[in-house]
Amino acid sequence: MSLPADLTSCLMHIADILANQRPTLSFEFFPPKTAEASEALYQTIGELEAYKPSFVSVTYGAGGSTRELTHDLVVRIKKTTTLDPVPHLTCVCHNEADIASILERYAEAGVSNILALGGDPPRNLEGYERKNDAFQHAVDLVSFITKFNNSHAHPDRRGFGIGVAGFPEGHPSTPNRMLEMDYLKAKVDAGADYICTQLFFDNHDFFDFRDRCKLAGIHIPIIAGIMPITSASGMRRMAELAAGARYPAKLMRAIQRCGGDEEAVQRVGVHYATEQCRDLLEHGVDGIHFYTLNKFQATREIYASLGIRDSSAVRPS
């Protein structure tokens, strides 16, 4: 497979980016449910190019209406912006032919990285049975992508860079924390070359997770997932999306002091996330990934409070 020279020169794994720019700063988007909303998001994404994110990721609803919107948005970002898109890819509602077709499309567009996830069962598909999926766990998907990489069907002879999820507060479906690390190590051994964590609100959870990874023999970069709180009502939804999120008491007290004032809640949320990021940067985090929920003002304010002009300006002290 051959690509135009301008695309071929942009082939870069997240591991390559981390080798040259650490810590990284990156954003996550989700594709809207309509073509009109997707167009509006695309325009906003273009405005964020000025922040020079290390990469951007795009979420994926395998069983829902956003599936093709994800593919289209990822390819469009790759072809028409300077941003490096990392599409999410999940196990649910897929057979091997589906995944192979998706990988071929991304390879043809010059997309360099994939975030391989187990995925959540779709709520909108009646009668869906997880057992019918070709890939039961994220490690199976990682292995399949590695097999695709070994076929040299990608213009980068290494194939795709592969990211996987990590859970500082613990994986919701694996209460045995020792077994959880075994599962994570299996994904690394299958070909994953970086970890991006689920959101968390206590940095001690992240630092402990990072230490446990080292003890388990996991030595690939770990990027911290941060989601600023922008509304009191959104906190409950945020916890649901994350399959559980632990809010420290000091954060909950600060939110309660706002007395329902949504502007005050957002100020508290941005301040709290800013202090999280400041502490992570001081303690040598490999990267910070902002879960924006397509609302970018909070991330802009965090950048400003940290004195960051753009992601390329961040360097460890």
N, C-alpha and C positions, 0 to 999 in steps of 0.2 A: 504494500500500500504506500502511495506517495501523497504528500500534501504540498500546497504552495509553500515557498520558502519562508514567508512571514509567519505561517502557522507552525511549521516544523521547528523554527527557532524558539517557539514559545513552549515546547514540550518540557515540562518540569514537574517532578514529583514533589509532594509536600516535604518529603525528607530532604530534597535538594534545597528547597526554600529555607527550611530550618537550619541547614548547614551554612547558609550564607546570611541569614537574617534571623536572629533569635534574641529576644522573643518575637513571635509573630503576633499580629493582630488581625482578626478576620471577623466576617459577618455571616449570619445565616438568614435566608429568606424562605418564605413558603409561597408557592404559586397560588394566586387567587383562583376563584372558581369560574371566572368568566374571562373571555378574551379581552373585554374592555378593561377590567381591573388589572389583568396581566400587563396590558400596554401601559397603564399608569404606573405600575410597579417598575416596569422596565425603564421608564423615564427617570424615576427616583434613583434606581440603581446607577444610571449614568451619572447623576449628580454626585454620587458617592465615590466616583473614580478619583476625585480630588484628594480623598483620604488615603489613597494608595493601599487598600487592604492587601495583606499577604495572599489571601484567597477569599472567595465567598462560597458558601454552600447553599444548596437548594433542596428543600425537603421533598418528600415523595409520598403520595397516597396510592399504593399499588392497586387497591381494589376500588378506588374512587375516581371521581371525574378529573382529579388533578394529575393523573398519571401522564397523559400526553402533554399537558401544559408544562409539567416539569421538564420533559424531554425537550420541548420546543424552547423553553426559556433558557435552559442550559446551553443548547447549541447556539442560540442567538447571542447570549453573553459572550461565548467563546469567539464567535465570528465577528462581532461588531464592537466589542469593548476591549480595553486593556486588562480587564479583570480575569482572574483564573478561576473558573467555576468548578466546584466539587459537587457532583450530584449524589444525593442519597439513593441507595438501592436496597430494597428489602426482600426478605424471603417470601412474604405472604403473597398468595394468589399468583404464583409463578411456576412454570415448568422450566426445564433446561433450555428449551427452544426460545422461550420468552427472554430469558436472561441473556442468552447468546445474541439475540437480535438487538437488544438494548446496548450491549457492550460493543457490538459491531458499529452501531450508529454513532456512539460516542467516540469510538476509535477513529472513525472516518472524519469526524469533526475536529479531531485533534485534542479532545478532552483527555487530560493526563491523569486524573485521580478519581477514585470512587470511595464513598463512605459506605461500607457494607454493614447492614443492620439486620437484626432479626425481624423487626417490624411488629406492629400491633394488629390484631385481627380487625378487619374492616367492620364498622358498625352498620354499614348500609347494604351489606350483601346477605340476604336471607338464605339460610341453609349452608352457609360457608363452613367447611370443615378443614381445619389446619392440617390434618393428616394427609390430605390430598396434595399438599404442596411438595415440590421436588426437594426443597431445602427446608429442613426442620429447624435448623439453628444457624446463627450467623457464621459459625465456623465452616459450615457446609458451603455457604455462599463465598466465603473467602477462598476456600479450596478451589471452587469452580472458576473464580476470577484468576487465580494463580494458574490454573490449567489453560485458560484463555491466553494469559500472558505468555505461557510457554509455547503457544502455537505461533507466536510472532505475527499475529494479525493486527497488531497496533503499530503505527509508524515509529513509535519509540520502541526499540528492540527489547526493552525491559518490560513493556506492557504498561498497565495502569499502576500507579501508586495506590495502595490500599489502606484506608483508615477504618478503625473500628471504634465502638463506643466503650467507655469506661464509666463506672458508677461510684463516685466517692462516698455516697451514703449507702451503698450496697445495691446490688441488682434486685429489683422488686420480686422477681420470681425465684431467687436463689438465696434463701436466708442463711445457708451455710456459707460463711465468708471464705473459708479455706477452699471449698469447692468452687466458689465463684472465681477465685484467682486461678485455679486450675483451668477453668473454661476460658478465661482471658488469655492465659498462656498458650492454650491450644490455638486460639485465633492468631496469635503472634507467630507461632510455629508454622501455621498454615500459609503465612505470607503477609500478614499485616505489618505495616512499617510505621504507623503512628496511631495514637489513641486520642480521641476527642471526648471529653467527659460530659456527662449529663450535668445540668445546672445544679448548683449547690449554693448555700448561703453562709456556711461556716468554713473558713479556710482551713481550719484544723482537719476537717474531713478530707479535704484535698491533699494536704501534706501527708496525712496518714496513708491515704490511698497510694500516693506516690512512693512512699517508703515500702508499703506492702508489695508493690509491683517489683521493686528492686529485690526484695527478699524472695520473690517467686521466680527470679531470673528473667524478668521483663525489663529490657533496657532500651526500648524505643521511646521517642519523644512523647510526652503527654501534654496535650493542650487543654487548658481549663475552660469550661463552659460557664459563662456568666449571663444572667438574665436580670436586668434592672426591673424592679417593681414600678409600675406606672399607675396602678390603681388598686384600691383595696379589694374591689370585686374581682379583679384579675388574679389576686393571690390564690384564691380557691381553684380557679381554672388552671392556673399555672401548676399547682400541685397535682391536679388531675392529669394534665398533659405529661407530666414527668413521672407518672405512676407513683407519686409520693414525693414530697419535698419537705425537708425539716427546716422550719423557720425558727431561728434562735429567739429566745425570749426578749433580748434587748431590741431586736428588730421589730417584734410584735408590739412591744411597749411604745416604740417610736411611732409606729403606724397608728396605734390607738390614741396617742396624744394629738393626732391630726384631727380627731373628732369628725371624721367624714369629709373633710375638706380635700377634694381630689387633687388640687394643685399642691397642697402641702404634702400629700401622700407621694406624689411624684418627686417632689424635692427630696423627701426622705429616702425614697428608693434610689434615686440617682446618687445621692451622697453616700449611701451604704455601699452601692456597687462600686463607686469610685474608690472608697477605702479598701474594699476587697481587692480591686485591681492594683492599687498602690502596694498593698502588702504582698500580693503574688509577684509583682515585678521585683520587689525588694528581695524576695526569696527564690529568685532564679527560675521562675516559671518558663517553660519552653514556649508557650504561646497562650493567648487569651482569645476565645471565640465568643462573640456576642450574639446571643439569641435575641434578635431584634423584634420578632413577631411583626415584622414589616413596619415598625414604628421606630424611626431613626433619630428622633430628637434626643432621646435619653442617651444614646450612644454618642452623639455629637457633644452633649454636655459633659460626658465622662472624659472624652478626649480633651476638651478645653480645660477641665479641672486638673487633669494630669499634665497639662502643658504639652500635649502631643499635637503636632501639626498634621502629621500623617504617619502611617504605620512604618514607613521606611526610616523615620527619625528615631524609633525606639531602639535603644541599645542598653545592655546591662551596665550598671554602674560599677 
